[in-house]
Amino acid sequence: MALLKVLLGSRALCRDEMMGMVYAIRALLPYEDRKALYYAIEDELKHYIPPLHGKAILEVQWNINKSIINRRKIQIIYKKAGGKRIKRDVLPVNIVFAEFYFYLVAFRDESEYEYPVFFRLDRIESVKVLGKVGENPLYTNFRYSDMCPAVQFMYAGELFEIKLRCRKSALEAVLDRVPEYEIIREKDDSVLVTVTAFGEGFIRWAAMQGENVEILAPQELRKRMGQWFAKAAEVYMQEVK
């Protein structure tokens, strides 16, 4: 039951794929347990809300995973958030899930940029399998477990060590979100913490925390956060026409 609750709560799949997954898992149980399980999740099944894209993704996920196992480069046609289509040759290393979406984690082919990029699977319109991955130290030495704590925000960019001041009431949510951290000290109702994360994604997330989270360093990210709030303030200071 716990597995199906997590699966339904993730809203990761279109309705057909989600129902197929639920029924396949349910079929593994003895008959009496199936009945009990159905009653436990009946309401969630009837009112399941799929992601807005509505696309089936399990097949493309499986095909890309085979390329990862066989160490094959792939060429993808990808539709960006604004609707623009791009073609990319990439070295796929993993598929991960975060907040409603599956992402392909991959290195750009013939690029020396040391961090992978992320592509939402539902925005990949086609996949073409290319040749074997050649000698590429970034690809060969990549270990997702080493980077896992830093990829919670699914935005590419530079990896930063970030110093924060958090309200104690928000600390648990921050540390669950960024599990690679070090608590420096506690003071009154706040805590100083250092975390490791990709800058762009972290800024977007931290902005939603309001005054509960303050970026202290590096100065570059603190400045960008201030600019983000300034632009947001401009929007809300204008009268609605």
GUZA-185507 format. One record per residue: residue number from 0; x, z, y of N, C-alpha, C in turn. Coordinates in Angstrom, 1 decimal. Each point is the difference from the previous one (the first is absolute). Layout:
<recs>
REC  nr    n.u    n.w    n.v   ca.u   ca.w   ca.v    c.u    c.w    c.v
REC NUM      X      Z      Y      X      Z      Y      X      Z      Y
...
</recs>
This chain:
<recs>
REC  nr    n.u    n.w    n.v   ca.u   ca.w   ca.v    c.u    c.w    c.v
REC   0    0.8    0.0   -1.2   -0.8    0.0    1.2    0.9    0.0    1.3
REC   1    1.0    0.8   -0.1    0.9    0.1    1.2    0.6   -1.4    0.4
REC   2    0.4   -0.7   -1.1    0.5   -1.4    0.2   -1.0   -0.9    0.7
REC   3   -1.2    0.0   -0.5   -1.0   -0.9    0.6   -0.4    0.5    1.4
REC   4    0.0    1.3    0.3   -0.3    0.5    1.3    1.0   -0.6    1.0
REC   5    1.3    0.1   -0.4    1.1   -0.5    0.8   -0.2   -1.5    0.2
REC   6   -0.2   -0.7   -1.0   -0.2   -1.5    0.0   -1.1   -0.4    1.0
REC   7   -1.2    0.6   -0.2   -1.1   -0.3    0.9    0.3    0.4    1.4
REC   8    0.6    1.1    0.2    0.3    0.5    1.3    1.0   -0.9    0.8
REC   9    0.8   -0.7   -0.8    1.1   -0.8    0.6   -0.6   -1.2    0.7
REC  10   -1.2   -0.5   -0.4   -0.6   -1.2    0.5    1.0   -1.2    0.0
REC  11    0.8    0.0   -1.1    1.1   -1.0    0.0   -0.4   -1.4   -0.5
REC  12   -1.1   -0.1   -0.7   -0.4   -1.2   -0.6   -1.3   -0.5    0.4
REC  13   -0.3   -1.4   -0.1   -1.3   -0.5    0.2   -0.9    0.6   -1.0
REC  14   -1.3   -0.2    0.2   -1.0    0.7   -0.9    0.2   -0.5   -1.5
REC  15    0.1   -1.2   -0.2    0.1   -0.5   -1.4    1.2    0.6   -0.7
REC  16    1.1    0.0    0.7    1.2    0.5   -0.7    0.0    1.5   -0.2
REC  17   -0.6    0.7    1.0   -0.2    1.4   -0.1   -0.9    0.4   -1.2
REC  18   -1.1   -0.7   -0.1   -1.0    0.3   -1.0    0.6   -0.3   -1.4
REC  19    0.8   -1.1   -0.1    0.7   -0.4   -1.2    1.0    1.1   -0.4
REC  20    0.7    0.5    0.9    1.0    1.1   -0.2   -0.7    1.3   -0.5
REC  21   -1.1    0.3    0.7   -0.7    1.3   -0.4   -0.6   -0.2   -1.4
REC  22   -0.6   -1.1   -0.3   -0.6   -0.1   -1.3    1.0   -0.1   -1.1
REC  23    1.2   -0.6    0.3    1.0   -0.1   -1.0    0.5    1.4   -0.4
REC  24    0.2    0.9    1.0    0.5    1.3   -0.2   -1.1    0.8   -0.7
REC  25   -1.2   -0.1    0.4   -1.1    0.7   -0.6   -0.2   -0.4   -1.5
REC  26    0.3   -1.2   -0.3   -0.2   -0.5   -1.4    1.0    0.7   -1.0
REC  27    1.1    0.6    0.6    0.9    0.7   -0.9   -0.4    1.3   -0.5
REC  28   -1.1    0.6    0.6   -0.4    1.3   -0.3   -1.1    0.0   -1.1
REC  29   -0.1    1.2   -0.7   -1.1    0.1   -1.0   -1.4   -0.1    0.8
REC  30   -1.0   -0.4   -0.8   -1.3   -0.3    0.6   -0.5    1.2    0.9
REC  31    0.0    1.2   -0.5   -0.5    1.1    0.8    0.8    0.2    1.3
REC  32    1.3   -0.2   -0.1    0.8    0.2    1.2   -0.3   -1.1    1.0
REC  33   -0.4   -1.2   -0.5   -0.3   -1.1    0.9   -1.3    0.3    0.8
REC  34   -1.0    0.6   -0.6   -1.2    0.4    0.7    0.3    1.0    1.0
REC  35    0.8    1.1   -0.3    0.3    1.0    1.0    0.8   -0.6    1.2
REC  36    0.9   -0.9   -0.4    0.8   -0.7    1.1   -0.9   -0.8    0.9
REC  37   -0.9   -0.7   -0.6   -0.9   -0.9    0.8   -0.8    0.9    1.0
REC  38   -0.5    1.1   -0.4   -0.8    0.9    0.9    0.9    0.5    1.1
REC  39    1.3    0.2   -0.3    0.9    0.6    1.0    0.4   -1.0    1.1
REC  40   -0.1   -1.3   -0.3    0.4   -1.0    1.0   -1.1   -1.0    0.3
REC  41   -1.2    0.3   -0.5   -1.1   -1.0    0.2   -0.2   -0.3    1.4
REC  42   -0.1    1.0    0.9   -0.3   -0.3    1.4    1.1   -0.8    0.7
REC  43    1.3    0.3   -0.4    1.1   -0.7    0.6    0.0   -1.4   -0.4
REC  44   -0.4   -0.3   -1.3    0.0   -1.4   -0.5   -1.1   -0.8    0.8
REC  45   -1.2    0.6    0.1   -1.1   -0.7    0.7    0.3   -0.3    1.5
REC  46    0.8    0.9    0.6    0.2   -0.2    1.4    1.5   -0.3    0.4
REC  47    0.6   -0.6   -1.0    1.5   -0.3    0.2    0.1   -1.0    1.1
REC  48    0.9    0.2    1.0    0.2   -0.9    1.1    1.4   -0.6   -0.2
REC  49    0.1   -1.3   -0.3    1.2   -0.7   -0.2    0.8   -0.2    1.3
REC  50    1.2   -0.3    0.0    0.8   -0.4    1.2   -0.7   -1.2    0.7
REC  51    0.2   -0.1    1.3   -0.7   -1.1    0.7    0.5   -1.4   -0.4
REC  52    1.2   -0.1   -0.5    0.5   -1.3   -0.4   -0.7   -0.6   -1.2
REC  53   -0.5    0.9   -0.9   -0.8   -0.4   -1.1    0.7   -0.9   -1.0
REC  54    1.3   -0.1    0.0    0.7   -0.9   -0.9    0.4    0.7   -1.3
REC  55    0.0   -0.8   -1.1    0.5    0.4   -1.3    1.5    0.0    0.1
REC  56    0.7    1.0   -0.4    1.5    0.1    0.2    0.7    0.3   -1.3
REC  57   -0.7    0.4   -1.1    0.7    0.4   -1.2    0.8   -1.1   -0.6
REC  58   -0.5   -1.2    0.0    0.8   -1.1   -0.6    1.3   -0.3    0.8
REC  59   -0.1   -0.1    1.3    1.2   -0.2    0.8    1.0    1.1   -0.1
REC  60   -0.6    1.2   -0.1    0.9    1.2   -0.2    0.8   -0.1   -1.3
REC  61   -0.7   -0.4   -1.1    0.6   -0.1   -1.3    1.0   -1.1    0.0
REC  62   -0.3   -1.1    0.6    1.0   -1.2    0.0    1.2    0.4    0.8
REC  63   -0.1    0.6    1.1    1.1    0.4    0.8    0.9    1.1   -0.8
REC  64   -0.7    0.9   -0.7    0.7    1.0   -0.7    0.9   -0.7   -1.1
REC  65   -0.5   -1.1   -0.6    0.8   -0.7   -1.0    1.2   -0.6    0.6
REC  66   -0.1   -0.5    1.3    1.2   -0.5    0.7    1.0    1.1    0.3
REC  67   -0.5    1.2    0.3    0.9    1.1    0.2    0.7    0.4   -1.3
REC  68   -0.7    0.0   -1.1    0.6    0.3   -1.3    1.1   -1.0   -0.4
REC  69   -0.3   -1.3    0.3    0.8   -1.1   -0.4    1.1   -0.3    1.0
REC  70    0.0    0.8    1.1    1.0   -0.2    1.1   -0.1   -1.4    0.6
REC  71   -1.2   -0.5    0.3   -0.2   -1.3    0.6   -0.4    0.1    1.5
REC  72    0.6   -0.9    0.8   -0.4   -0.2    1.3   -1.4   -0.6    0.1
REC  73   -0.8    0.3    1.0   -1.3   -0.7    0.2   -0.1   -0.5    1.4
REC  74   -0.9   -1.0    0.1   -0.3   -0.5    1.3   -1.5    0.3    0.3
REC  75   -0.3    0.6    1.1   -1.4    0.4    0.2   -0.5   -0.6    1.3
REC  76   -1.3   -0.4    0.0   -0.7   -0.3    1.3   -0.8    1.2    0.3
REC  77    0.3    0.5    1.2   -0.5    1.3    0.5   -0.8   -0.1    1.3
REC  78   -1.2    0.6    0.0   -0.8   -0.1    1.2    0.2    1.3    0.8
REC  79    0.6    0.0    1.1    0.2    1.2    0.8   -1.3    0.5    0.6
REC  80    0.1    1.2    0.6   -1.3    0.6    0.5   -0.7   -0.8    1.1
REC  81    0.8   -0.8    0.8   -0.6   -0.8    1.0   -0.5   -1.3   -0.5
REC  82    0.2   -0.3   -1.3   -0.5   -1.3   -0.6    1.0   -1.0   -0.2
REC  83    1.2    0.2    0.6    1.1   -1.0   -0.2    0.5    0.0   -1.4
REC  84    0.3   -1.2   -0.6    0.5   -0.1   -1.3    1.5   -0.3    0.0
REC  85    0.7    0.7   -0.8    1.5   -0.2   -0.1    0.4   -0.2   -1.4
REC  86    1.1   -0.7   -0.2    0.6   -0.2   -1.3    1.3    0.8   -0.1
REC  87    0.2    0.8   -1.1    1.2    0.8   -0.1    0.5    0.0   -1.5
REC  88    1.3   -0.2   -0.1    0.7    0.1   -1.2    0.5    1.5   -0.1
REC  89   -0.4    0.7   -1.0    0.3    1.4   -0.1    0.5    0.4   -1.4
REC  90    0.7    1.2    0.0    0.5    0.6   -1.2   -0.9    1.2   -0.3
REC  91   -1.0   -0.1   -0.9   -0.9    1.2   -0.1    0.6    1.1   -0.8
REC  92   -0.2    1.2    0.4    0.6    1.2   -0.6   -1.1    1.0   -0.5
REC  93   -1.2    0.0    0.6   -1.0    1.0   -0.4   -1.3   -0.4    0.5
REC  94   -1.0    0.6   -0.5   -1.4    0.0    0.5   -0.5    1.4    0.2
REC  95   -0.4    0.4    1.1   -0.4    1.4    0.3   -1.4    0.0    0.6
REC  96   -0.6    1.2    0.0   -1.4    0.1    0.6    0.1    1.1    1.1
REC  97   -0.7   -0.3    1.1   -0.1    1.0    1.1   -1.2   -0.3    0.8
REC  98   -0.9    1.0    0.1   -1.2    0.0    0.9   -0.8   -1.3   -0.1
REC  99   -0.6   -0.2   -1.1   -1.0   -1.1   -0.3    0.7   -1.3   -0.4
REC 100    1.3   -0.2    0.1    0.6   -1.3   -0.2    1.2    0.1   -1.0
REC 101    0.2   -1.1   -0.7    1.2   -0.2   -0.8    1.0   -0.8    0.8
REC 102    1.3    0.3   -0.1    1.0   -0.7    0.7    1.1   -0.5   -0.9
REC 103    0.5   -1.2    0.3    1.2   -0.5   -0.6    1.2    0.5    0.8
REC 104    0.9    0.6   -0.6    1.3    0.4    0.6    1.0   -1.0   -0.4
REC 105    0.6   -0.7    1.0    1.0   -1.1   -0.3    1.0   -0.1    1.0
REC 106    1.1   -0.6   -0.4    1.1   -0.4    1.0   -0.1   -1.4    0.3
REC 107    0.2   -0.4    1.3    0.0   -1.4    0.4    1.2   -0.7   -0.6
REC 108   -0.2   -1.1   -0.6    1.1   -0.8   -0.6    1.0   -0.4    1.1
REC 109    1.2    0.1   -0.3    1.1   -0.5    0.9    0.0    0.8    1.3
REC 110   -0.5    1.2   -0.1    0.1    0.9    1.2    0.8    1.2   -0.3
REC 111    0.8    0.5    1.0    0.9    1.1   -0.2   -0.7    1.3    0.5
REC 112   -1.2   -0.1    0.4   -0.7    1.2    0.5   -0.1    1.0   -1.1
REC 113    0.4    1.2    0.2    0.2    1.0   -1.1   -1.3    0.6   -0.5
REC 114   -1.1   -0.2    0.6   -1.2    0.7   -0.4   -1.0   -1.1   -0.5
REC 115   -0.9    0.4   -0.9   -1.0   -1.0   -0.5   -1.1   -0.1    1.0
REC 116   -0.8   -1.1   -0.2   -1.2   -0.2    0.8   -1.2    0.2   -0.9
REC 117   -1.2    0.2    0.6   -1.2    0.2   -0.7   -1.1   -1.0    0.2
REC 118   -0.6   -0.5   -1.0   -1.1   -1.0    0.1   -1.2    0.5   -0.7
REC 119   -1.1    0.1    0.7   -1.3    0.4   -0.7   -0.4   -1.1   -1.0
REC 120   -0.3    0.5   -1.2   -0.3   -1.0   -1.1   -1.2   -0.8    0.3
REC 121   -1.0    0.6    0.6   -1.2   -0.8    0.3    0.2   -1.1    1.0
REC 122    1.1    0.1    0.8    0.3   -1.1    0.9    0.9   -1.1   -0.5
REC 123    0.5    0.2   -1.2    0.8   -1.0   -0.7   -0.9   -1.1   -0.5
REC 124    0.1   -1.2    0.5   -1.0   -1.1   -0.4    0.5   -0.8   -1.2
REC 125    1.3   -0.1   -0.2    0.6   -0.7   -1.1    1.4    0.6   -0.4
REC 126    0.3   -0.2   -1.2    1.3    0.5   -0.5    0.7   -1.1   -0.9
REC 127    1.2   -0.4    0.3    0.7   -0.9   -0.7    1.3    0.6   -0.6
REC 128    0.2    0.0   -1.3    1.2    0.6   -0.6    1.1   -1.0    0.2
REC 129    1.1    0.6    0.5    1.3   -0.8    0.2    1.0    0.4   -1.0
REC 130    1.3   -0.2    0.3    1.0    0.2   -1.0    0.4    1.5   -0.1
REC 131    1.0    0.3   -0.8    0.5    1.3   -0.2    0.6    0.5    1.2
REC 132   -0.1    1.4    0.2    0.7    0.6    1.2    1.5    0.0   -0.3
REC 133    0.7   -0.5    1.0    1.5    0.0   -0.1    0.6    1.3    0.3
REC 134    1.3    0.0    0.3    0.7    1.2    0.3   -0.4    0.4    1.4
REC 135   -0.7    1.1    0.1   -0.5    0.5    1.3    0.1    1.5   -0.1
REC 136    0.9    0.7    0.7    0.2    1.4   -0.2   -1.2    0.8    0.5
REC 137   -0.7   -0.5    1.0   -1.2    0.8    0.5   -1.0    0.0   -1.1
REC 138   -0.2   -1.1   -0.7   -1.0   -0.1   -1.1    0.5    0.8   -1.2
REC 139    1.2   -0.2   -0.4    0.6    0.6   -1.2    0.0    1.5    0.1
REC 140    0.3    0.5    1.2    0.2    1.5    0.2   -1.3    0.7    0.4
REC 141   -1.0   -0.8    0.2   -1.3    0.6    0.5   -0.6    0.9   -1.1
REC 142   -0.3    1.3    0.5   -0.7    0.9   -0.9   -1.2    0.5    0.8
REC 143   -1.2   -0.3   -0.4   -1.2    0.4    0.7    0.0    1.5    0.2
REC 144    0.4    0.7   -1.1   -0.1    1.5    0.1    0.9    0.5    1.1
REC 145    1.0   -0.7    0.4    0.9    0.5    1.1   -0.7   -0.2    1.4
REC 146   -0.9   -1.0    0.0   -0.6   -0.4    1.3   -1.5    0.5    0.1
REC 147   -0.5    0.4   -1.1   -1.4    0.4   -0.1   -0.5    0.9    1.1
REC 148    0.7    1.1    0.3   -0.5    0.9    1.1   -0.1   -0.7    1.3
REC 149    0.7   -1.1    0.2    0.1   -0.6    1.4   -1.0   -1.1    0.1
REC 150   -0.7   -0.5   -1.0   -0.8   -1.2    0.1   -1.5    0.4    0.0
REC 151   -0.4    1.1    0.4   -1.3    0.5    0.0   -0.9   -0.8    1.0
REC 152    0.6   -0.7    1.0   -0.7   -0.6    1.1   -0.1   -1.5   -0.1
REC 153    0.7   -0.6   -0.9   -0.2   -1.4   -0.3    0.2   -0.9    1.2
REC 154    1.0    0.3    0.8    0.4   -0.9    1.1    1.5   -0.1   -0.1
REC 155    0.5   -1.3    0.0    1.4   -0.2   -0.1    0.6    0.4    1.3
REC 156    1.3    0.2    0.0    0.8    0.4    1.2    1.2    0.8   -0.4
REC 157    0.6    0.6    1.0    1.2    0.8   -0.2   -0.4    1.4   -0.5
REC 158    0.8    0.5   -0.9   -0.2    1.3   -0.5    0.7    1.1    0.9
REC 159   -0.8    1.0    0.4    0.4    1.0    0.9    0.0    1.4   -0.6
REC 160    0.9    0.8    0.5   -0.2    1.5   -0.2   -0.6    0.5    1.2
REC 161   -1.2    0.6   -0.1   -0.9    0.3    1.2   -0.1    1.5    0.1
REC 162    0.2    0.5    1.2   -0.2    1.5    0.2   -1.4    0.1    0.7
REC 163   -0.8    1.0   -0.6   -1.3    0.2    0.5   -0.3    1.4    0.3
REC 164   -0.9    0.2    0.9   -0.6    1.3    0.2   -1.5   -0.1   -0.5
REC 165   -0.3    0.8   -1.0   -1.4    0.0   -0.5   -0.7    1.3    0.2
REC 166   -1.2    0.0    0.2   -0.8    1.2    0.0   -0.1    0.4   -1.5
REC 167    0.0    1.3   -0.2   -0.1    0.5   -1.3   -1.2   -0.4   -0.7
REC 168   -1.1   -0.1    0.7   -1.3   -0.5   -0.6    0.1   -1.4   -0.5
REC 169    0.9   -0.8    0.5    0.2   -1.4   -0.5    1.1   -0.2   -0.9
REC 170    0.8    1.0   -0.3    1.3   -0.1   -0.7   -0.3   -0.6   -1.4
REC 171   -0.9    0.6   -0.7   -0.3   -0.5   -1.4   -0.3   -1.5   -0.1
REC 172   -0.8   -0.4    1.0   -0.3   -1.5    0.0    1.2   -0.8    0.3
REC 173    0.9    0.5    0.8    1.2   -0.8    0.3    0.9   -0.1   -1.2
REC 174    0.2    1.2   -0.6    1.0    0.0   -1.1   -0.5   -0.7   -1.3
REC 175   -1.4    0.0   -0.2   -0.5   -0.8   -1.0    0.1   -1.5    0.2
REC 176    0.0   -0.3    1.3    0.1   -1.4    0.4    1.4   -0.5   -0.1
REC 177    1.0    0.8    0.4    1.4   -0.3    0.0    0.8    1.0   -0.9
REC 178    0.0   -0.2   -1.3    0.6    1.0   -0.9    1.5    0.2    0.1
REC 179    0.7   -0.9    0.7    1.4    0.2    0.2    0.2    0.7    1.4
REC 180    0.2    1.3    0.0    0.0    0.8    1.2    1.0    1.2   -0.1
REC 181    0.2    0.6    1.2    0.8    1.2    0.0   -0.6    0.8    1.2
REC 182   -0.4    1.3   -0.3   -0.5    0.9    1.0    1.1    0.6    0.7
REC 183    0.1   -0.1    1.3    1.2    0.5    0.8   -0.3    1.5    0.3
REC 184   -1.1    0.2    0.7   -0.4    1.4    0.3   -1.5    0.0    0.5
REC 185   -0.5    1.2   -0.1   -1.4    0.3    0.4    0.1    0.8    1.3
REC 186   -1.0   -0.3    0.9    0.0    0.7    1.3   -1.5    0.1    0.5
REC 187   -0.5    1.2    0.1   -1.4    0.2    0.4   -0.9   -0.8   -0.9
REC 188   -0.8   -0.9    0.6   -0.9   -0.7   -0.8    0.4   -1.4   -0.4
REC 189    1.4   -0.3    0.2    0.5   -1.3   -0.3    1.2    0.1   -1.0
REC 190    0.3   -1.2   -0.5    1.1   -0.1   -1.0    0.9   -1.2    0.4
REC 191    1.3    0.1    0.0    0.9   -1.1    0.2    0.4   -0.6   -1.4
REC 192   -0.2   -1.3   -0.1    0.2   -0.6   -1.3    0.8   -1.3    0.2
REC 193    0.8   -0.4   -0.9    0.6   -1.4    0.0   -0.6   -0.7   -1.2
REC 194   -0.4   -1.3    0.2   -0.5   -0.8   -1.1    0.7   -1.3    0.0
REC 195   -0.1   -0.8   -1.1    0.6   -1.3   -0.1   -1.2   -1.0   -0.2
REC 196   -0.1   -1.0    0.9   -1.1   -1.0   -0.1    0.4   -1.2    0.8
REC 197   -0.7   -1.1   -0.3    0.1   -1.2    0.7   -0.7    0.2    1.4
REC 198    0.8   -0.4    1.1   -0.5    0.4    1.3   -1.3   -0.5    0.4
REC 199   -0.3   -1.3   -0.2   -1.2   -0.6    0.5   -1.3    0.6   -0.7
REC 200    0.1    0.1   -1.3   -1.1    0.6   -0.7   -0.3    1.4    0.4
REC 201    1.1    0.8    0.2   -0.1    1.4    0.3   -0.6    0.2    1.4
REC 202    0.4   -0.8    0.9   -0.6    0.1    1.4   -1.5   -0.2   -0.1
REC 203   -0.5   -1.0   -0.7   -1.4   -0.3   -0.1   -0.7    1.2   -0.6
REC 204    0.6    0.6   -1.0   -0.6    1.2   -0.7    0.0    1.2    1.0
REC 205    1.2    0.2    0.5    0.1    1.2    0.9   -0.9    0.0    1.2
REC 206   -0.3   -1.2    0.5   -0.9   -0.2    1.2   -1.4    0.5   -0.4
REC 207   -0.4   -0.1   -1.2   -1.3    0.4   -0.4   -0.1    1.6   -0.1
REC 208    1.2    0.6   -0.1    0.0    1.5   -0.1   -0.2    0.7    1.3
REC 209    0.1   -0.8    1.1   -0.2    0.6    1.4    1.1    1.0    0.3
REC 210   -0.5    1.1    0.6    1.0    1.1    0.4    0.5    0.9   -1.2
REC 211   -0.5   -0.3   -1.2    0.5    0.8   -1.1    1.4   -0.4   -0.4
REC 212    0.4   -1.2    0.3    1.4   -0.4   -0.4    0.6   -0.6    1.3
REC 213    1.3    0.4    0.2    0.7   -0.5    1.2    1.4   -0.4   -0.5
REC 214    0.3   -1.3    0.2    1.4   -0.5   -0.3    1.0    0.5    1.0
REC 215    1.0    0.6   -0.4    1.1    0.5    0.8    1.2   -0.9    0.1
REC 216    0.3   -0.6   -1.2    1.1   -0.9   -0.1   -0.2   -0.9   -1.2
REC 217    0.6   -1.2    0.1    0.9   -0.5    1.0   -0.7   -0.4    1.2
REC 218    0.7   -0.1    1.1   -0.6   -0.3    1.3   -0.8   -1.3    0.0
REC 219    0.6   -1.0   -0.7   -0.7   -1.3   -0.1   -1.4    0.1   -0.5
REC 220   -0.2    0.8   -1.1   -1.4    0.1   -0.5   -0.9    0.9    0.9
REC 221    0.6    1.0    0.7   -0.7    0.8    0.9   -0.5   -0.8    1.2
REC 222    0.8   -0.9    0.5   -0.3   -0.9    1.1   -1.2   -0.9   -0.4
REC 223    0.2   -0.6   -1.2   -1.1   -0.9   -0.5   -1.3    0.7   -0.2
REC 224    0.1    1.2   -0.5   -1.3    0.8   -0.1   -0.6    0.2    1.4
REC 225    0.8    0.4    1.0   -0.5    0.1    1.3   -0.7   -1.2    0.5
REC 226    0.6   -1.2   -0.2   -0.5   -1.2    0.4   -1.4   -0.3   -0.7
REC 227    0.0    0.3   -1.2   -1.3   -0.2   -0.8   -1.1    0.8    0.6
REC 228    0.3    1.3    0.3   -1.1    0.8    0.6   -0.3   -0.4    1.4
REC 229    0.9   -0.5    0.8   -0.2   -0.5    1.3   -1.0   -1.2    0.0
REC 230    0.3   -1.0   -0.9   -0.9   -1.1   -0.2   -1.4    0.4   -0.4
REC 231   -0.1    1.0   -0.9   -1.3    0.4   -0.4   -0.7    0.7    1.1
REC 232    0.7    0.8    0.8   -0.6    0.6    1.2   -0.6   -1.0    1.0
REC 233    0.8   -1.1    0.2   -0.5   -1.0    0.9   -1.4   -0.6   -0.4
REC 234   -0.1   -0.2   -1.3   -1.3   -0.5   -0.6   -1.1    0.9    0.3
REC 235    0.2    1.3   -0.2   -1.1    0.9    0.1   -0.3    0.5    1.5
REC 236    1.0   -0.3    0.9   -0.2    0.3    1.4   -0.9   -1.1    0.7
REC 237   -0.1   -1.1   -0.7   -0.8   -1.1    0.6   -1.5    0.2   -0.3
REC 238   -0.8   -0.4    1.0   -1.5    0.1   -0.2   -0.4   -1.1   -1.0
REC 239   -1.0    0.4   -0.8   -0.6   -1.0   -0.9   -0.9   -0.9    0.7
REC 240    0.2   -1.3   -0.1   -0.8   -1.0    0.7   -1.1   -0.5   -0.9
</recs>
